[in-house]
């Protein structure tokens, strides 16, 4: 029988992933999966009932470059540049800037929130609060701490804050400065009426009753201030803008939040602030021109007043003169030439100032229009307009982009190139103006020479008159241009137009997705325990069924012993009709075939029972196998050859004072160590006292003589041996055994232990060996079996493994939990 059980295929020792076994493991722990799903669904429910609804609303704005009706061919001042496509990109960028969102938050005061206590949280009621707080921005307001406002009547209320704070963090919203103050009072509680001035270390302002809102007595509200920069950043990252449909000039603004009224106000305020900023930017060119003309008007007006005073003084000192018509004509021509000269000088001064400005400044947004002084060269006007536009673009980019960005370098390159072109045009135009001035000066000199024949006082009169006329003409021209620039500025409209303002018309809810939460909970509740079971299944290296034994080894399985609760190990004798007793009788019958094939009918047969480690039931099997043979009429003896940890004597009410050890050291005779048991045909030889050299004793000649004599005197020898996996004693004893039973306790014996048995079997050190599966129980994924009660606890040998017998398996909660975890 030995050869057919040898392992010839090394792959038998390797086990692929057993999906069927894993599935049955999951089915065995279905309660854990159901419990996990239930817990996950409960968590999802608690999350859903505590989450606030999230809404998203939209508005539409239009971005255009509309031509003002006053920009006709006769209009000498033009302030438009760029186009729609470029402006759309600028608007999208502007809405995401910190500066824009600061202006919106500041205008709405969204750093101040009104709350009421809800079931799970403070609920933002915004404009539904029956009062409004007019904040004094020059003083600090406490940050992050809800201020309780409790109404004692229709117009009186009590203000208080938690008294557990040692210091307050406050913010002054006028300049957005934050600082700490100490809580020296430790308690803040005061009563006020509507419109009273509130001046507290943590609150400064006036509370007024909101129109059409009624205050109920004992109602409680909370006022809370937030960090201005934090609020701005939250809206900056939340607000979204994108082109609407296929139109490139229509943009859609959208915002998400928990309060729809706040979303509506923020979207509409965003469009309003953006419209104002764009109109201001659009009017910047006109504003600079008006400022320039105003400064020129002031200078011309002073000159005109000075010339008028001079004429009055002259008339007081001299007679009124009559100048002939010819001289008057000469004087009129001189005035016209002087006006031309003044006009050219004004142009020259503008060009000089423009050149100096370009060379000394870096901000080019304050340049006045060239047409304001009569410069009509298209190149200069176009260059100035383009430089101003690029400068505005650069300023806007500073709010969203780092200075090291290549976008700045590109803009600076464009500004520099356009500035160089403009400086060349200035030089060229200035040369042309200088030539015209020289020509005019020569003509003036010729006409003045013709007036030299007049008396000196008449020449002086005409000179003062010419100065007055020139100043008056210049004043009239500047005044006309200022009026024109003012008309253009007043006629300008913002390029941002609201098409569809934000409005709460119901709906707009986008979260929380409660169904998704439940679905995620269902998935997590299912897959987490499945993964947990999978990991445990992979890490589990114990044997759970006969199919695993068949995969690990070709050694046959002789029998199955189930779990059975009983007070001692004598199950076969005291419970002969039990399933466990039947299991041992079945194994007894199977062993007859092994012994029969060996011959030697005239001597006794030795059956060795061992295991890999302590606690697998070899002593229990030894006692009941020997009982089964004895009850069948065979003269049987049970030997306790586990010299390191004697045990078999306890169930037969005999002592362990004398035994195998005493015989092997030649201290007593064989008859002195053989004890009769209360079971017919069954004798016992206990182990005796624990020796210091058990292996040497088992290898001695006395041991060979002992086995020879016992085989002559008895029909059946049952050898209770030490565990194979711990000591070598069992290998020494196997030389005397005609058959060996290797105990495998399911859910306890390690898979790796079978490798040792396989190796010894292949080497021929152990012959006629069979497996016995202990602690077998009926499972849907394994064969059926029966049971008995057997447990282990105290240490074996050097304390590596332990084994103990329990008389009663008490079904305490602790043991149930322990068994459940052990099954996992």
MOPE-V560723 format. One line per field, one symbol per residue. burial: I if it has 16 or more other ideal C-beta (glycine too) atoms within 10 Angstrom, else O. Layout:
burial = ???
//
This chain:
burial = OOOOIOIOOOOOIOOOOIOOIIOIIIOIIOOIIOOIIOOIIOOIOOOOOOIOOOIIIIIIIIIIOOOIOOOOOOOIIIIIIIOOOOIIOIIOIIIOIOOIIIIIIIOIIIIIIIIOOOOOOOIIIOOOIIIIIOIIIOIIIIIOIIIIIIIOOOOOIOIOIOOOOOOIIIIIIOOOOOOOOOIOOOOIOOOIOOOOOIOIIIIIIOIOOOOOOOIOOOOOIIIIIIOIOOIIOOIIOOIOIOOIOOOOIIIIIIIOIOIIOIIIIIIIIIIIIIIOIIIOIIIIIIOIIIOIIOOIIOOIOOIIOOIOOOOOOOOOOOOOOOIOOOIOOIIOOIIIIIIIIIIIOIIIOIIOOIOOOIOOOOOIIOIIIIIIIOIOIOOIIIIIIIIIIIIIIIOIIOOIOOOOOOOOOOIOOIIOOIIOIIOOIIOOIOOOIOOIIOOIOOIIOOIOOOIOOIOOOIIOIIIIIIIIIIIOIIIOIIOOIIOIIOOIIOOIOIIIIIOOOIOOOOOIOOOOOOOOIIOOIOOIIOOOIIOOIOOOIOOIOOIIIIOIIOIIIIIOOIIIIIIIOIOOIIIIIOOOOIIIIOIIIOIIOOIOOIIOOOOOOOOIIIIIIIIIIIIIIIIIIIIIIIIIIIIOOIOIIIIIIIIIIIIIIIIIOIOIOIIIIIIIOOOOOOOOIIIOIOIOIIIIIIIIOOIOOIOOIIIOOOIOOIIOOIIOOIIIIIIIIIIIIIIOIIIIIIIIIIIIIIIIIIOIIOIOIIOOIIOIIOOOOIIIIIIIIIIIOOOOIIOOIIIIIIOIOOOIIOOOIOIOIOOOOOOOOOOOOOOOOOOO
//
